[in-house]
Amino acid sequence: MEAKAKQINLRDIIANYPDFPKQGILFRDINPVFKRNDALNYIADEFYRIYNKSKVDMVAGIESRGFIIATALALRFGSGILMIRKAGKLPGRTLKKSYDIEYGTAIMEIQQNAVDKGNNILIADDLIATGGTAEAAAQLIKELGCNVAGFAFIIELSDLKGADRLRKMGYNVESLVTFHGD
């Protein structure tokens, strides 16, 4: 592994957009973080430090920003990545999982031949809010006969309790920046 990236304050880089995508929502934009090589290295180093004692065979990224994080982490862990996508985006045989979103339901899917049974999969995404998407991702990983090594999120919106929900299910959940309703 290369030299450790310098300490970065991600909170200072994340942009805030009030009233997006609708009135009353404060959108936390991770894109300014993605354009900085030093920030990406810091993210990869921090999650490697946290999970390097765990056996990580692959890193799963949740569509779409999770793909970027998963790729950076997979390079650090010396593994491949697994894409968890919205329904209808993956070829071949897939497993699908329905989950609740703010105004209804959505479906995610994963390719059935994407991993070997028994693999330990670290699940990565940019943000954890209510936890529905992350829980569906974990269920898909388990349906493939694999283990969830943990979750890696850059941002946690703690007042929405998604990370707590996953922790109560027994998962290791790590976030680099936590916003407490601010």
C-alpha positions as CSV (number, residue, x, y, z in Angstrom):
1,M,0.0,0.0,0.0
2,E,1.2,3.5,-0.8
3,A,2.0,6.2,1.8
4,K,-1.0,7.2,4.0
5,A,-3.0,10.1,2.7
6,K,-3.0,13.2,4.8
7,Q,-5.8,14.0,7.1
8,I,-8.7,15.6,5.2
9,N,-11.8,17.3,6.7
10,L,-14.5,15.9,4.4
11,R,-17.2,18.0,6.1
12,D,-15.5,21.2,4.7
13,I,-15.5,19.8,1.2
14,I,-19.1,18.4,1.0
15,A,-21.4,21.0,-0.5
16,N,-24.8,21.8,0.9
17,Y,-27.8,22.7,-1.3
18,P,-30.9,23.9,0.6
19,D,-34.3,23.0,-0.8
20,F,-33.0,20.4,-3.3
21,P,-34.5,18.3,-4.7
22,K,-37.5,19.8,-3.0
23,Q,-38.5,22.4,-0.4
24,G,-37.2,21.6,3.1
25,I,-34.5,19.1,2.1
26,L,-30.8,20.0,2.6
27,F,-28.9,18.0,0.0
28,R,-25.4,16.9,0.9
29,D,-23.4,16.9,-2.3
30,I,-20.4,14.5,-2.4
31,N,-19.3,15.5,-5.9
32,P,-16.7,18.1,-4.6
33,V,-15.1,15.2,-2.7
34,F,-14.9,13.0,-5.8
35,K,-13.0,15.6,-7.8
36,R,-10.1,15.6,-5.3
37,N,-7.5,12.9,-5.5
38,D,-6.3,13.6,-1.9
39,A,-9.9,13.2,-0.6
40,L,-10.4,9.9,-2.5
41,N,-7.1,8.6,-1.1
42,Y,-8.1,9.7,2.4
43,I,-11.4,7.9,2.1
44,A,-9.7,4.7,0.8
45,D,-7.1,4.9,3.6
46,E,-9.6,5.4,6.3
47,F,-11.9,2.5,5.3
48,Y,-8.9,0.3,4.8
49,R,-7.7,1.2,8.3
50,I,-11.1,0.3,9.7
51,Y,-11.7,-2.9,7.8
52,N,-8.2,-4.2,7.1
53,K,-8.5,-6.8,9.8
54,S,-11.7,-8.1,8.2
55,K,-11.4,-10.5,5.3
56,V,-12.8,-8.5,2.4
57,D,-13.0,-10.5,-0.8
58,M,-14.9,-7.9,-2.8
59,V,-16.4,-4.4,-2.4
60,A,-20.0,-3.9,-3.5
61,G,-21.0,-0.4,-4.7
62,I,-24.6,0.7,-4.6
63,E,-25.8,2.6,-7.7
64,S,-24.5,5.1,-8.5
65,R,-22.1,7.0,-6.3
66,G,-21.3,3.8,-4.4
67,F,-19.5,2.6,-7.6
68,I,-16.9,5.3,-7.2
69,I,-16.3,4.5,-3.5
70,A,-16.3,0.8,-4.1
71,T,-13.7,1.2,-6.9
72,A,-11.4,3.2,-4.6
73,L,-11.7,0.7,-1.8
74,A,-11.3,-2.3,-4.0
75,L,-8.0,-0.9,-5.3
76,R,-6.8,-0.5,-1.6
77,F,-8.0,-4.0,-0.6
78,G,-6.7,-5.6,-3.8
79,S,-10.1,-6.9,-4.7
80,G,-12.7,-6.6,-7.3
81,I,-16.0,-4.7,-7.2
82,L,-19.6,-5.8,-7.4
83,M,-22.3,-3.6,-8.7
84,I,-25.7,-3.4,-7.0
85,R,-28.0,-1.7,-9.5
86,K,-31.5,-0.4,-10.1
87,A,-33.7,-3.0,-11.8
88,G,-33.2,-3.6,-15.5
89,K,-29.6,-2.4,-15.7
90,L,-27.8,-5.7,-15.5
91,P,-27.6,-8.5,-18.1
92,G,-27.9,-12.2,-17.4
93,R,-29.6,-13.9,-14.4
94,T,-30.1,-11.5,-11.5
95,L,-31.6,-11.5,-8.0
96,K,-34.0,-8.7,-7.3
97,K,-35.0,-7.1,-4.0
98,S,-37.8,-4.6,-3.5
99,Y,-37.4,-2.0,-0.8
100,D,-39.2,1.1,0.5
101,I,-38.4,4.6,-0.6
102,E,-39.9,7.9,0.4
103,Y,-43.0,7.7,-1.8
104,G,-43.3,4.0,-2.7
105,T,-41.0,1.2,-3.5
106,A,-37.9,0.6,-5.7
107,I,-36.1,-2.6,-6.9
108,M,-32.4,-3.3,-6.8
109,E,-30.6,-6.2,-8.4
110,I,-27.4,-8.1,-8.5
111,Q,-26.0,-10.6,-11.0
112,Q,-26.2,-14.1,-9.7
113,N,-22.8,-15.1,-10.9
114,A,-21.0,-12.0,-9.7
115,V,-19.3,-13.6,-6.6
116,D,-18.4,-16.9,-5.2
117,K,-20.5,-18.3,-2.3
118,G,-18.9,-17.6,1.0
119,N,-17.2,-14.4,-0.1
120,N,-17.0,-11.5,2.4
121,I,-18.4,-8.4,0.8
122,L,-17.9,-4.8,2.1
123,I,-20.8,-2.7,0.9
124,A,-20.0,1.0,0.0
125,D,-22.2,4.0,-0.7
126,D,-21.9,7.7,-0.4
127,L,-24.7,8.2,2.2
128,I,-26.8,6.4,4.7
129,A,-30.2,8.0,5.5
130,T,-33.1,5.7,6.4
131,G,-31.2,2.5,5.6
132,G,-33.7,0.9,3.2
133,T,-31.3,0.7,0.2
134,A,-28.4,-0.6,2.3
135,E,-30.6,-3.2,3.9
136,A,-31.8,-4.4,0.5
137,A,-28.2,-4.6,-0.6
138,A,-27.2,-6.7,2.4
139,Q,-30.2,-9.0,1.7
140,L,-29.0,-9.5,-1.9
141,I,-25.5,-10.3,-0.8
142,K,-26.8,-12.9,1.7
143,E,-29.1,-14.4,-1.0
144,L,-26.0,-15.0,-3.1
145,G,-24.6,-17.0,-0.2
146,C,-22.1,-14.4,0.9
147,N,-21.3,-12.6,4.1
148,V,-21.6,-8.8,4.7
149,A,-18.2,-7.7,6.0
150,G,-19.6,-4.3,6.9
151,F,-20.8,-1.0,5.4
152,A,-18.7,2.0,4.4
153,F,-20.5,5.3,4.0
154,I,-18.9,8.7,3.6
155,I,-21.9,10.5,5.0
156,E,-24.3,9.5,7.8
157,L,-27.5,11.4,8.4
158,S,-27.9,10.3,12.0
159,D,-31.4,11.8,12.6
160,L,-32.8,9.4,9.9
161,K,-31.5,6.4,11.9
162,G,-30.5,4.2,9.0
163,A,-27.1,3.4,10.4
164,D,-28.7,2.5,13.8
165,R,-31.2,0.3,11.9
166,L,-28.3,-1.7,10.3
167,R,-26.3,-1.8,13.6
168,K,-29.4,-3.3,15.3
169,M,-29.3,-6.0,12.7
170,G,-25.8,-6.9,13.7
171,Y,-23.9,-5.2,10.9
172,N,-20.7,-3.1,11.3
173,V,-21.5,0.3,10.0
174,E,-18.8,3.0,9.5
175,S,-19.3,6.6,8.4
176,L,-16.6,9.2,7.9
177,V,-18.8,12.3,8.4
178,T,-22.0,12.4,10.5
179,F,-24.6,15.1,10.2
180,H,-26.9,15.4,13.2
181,G,-29.9,17.2,11.6
182,D,-27.7,20.2,10.9
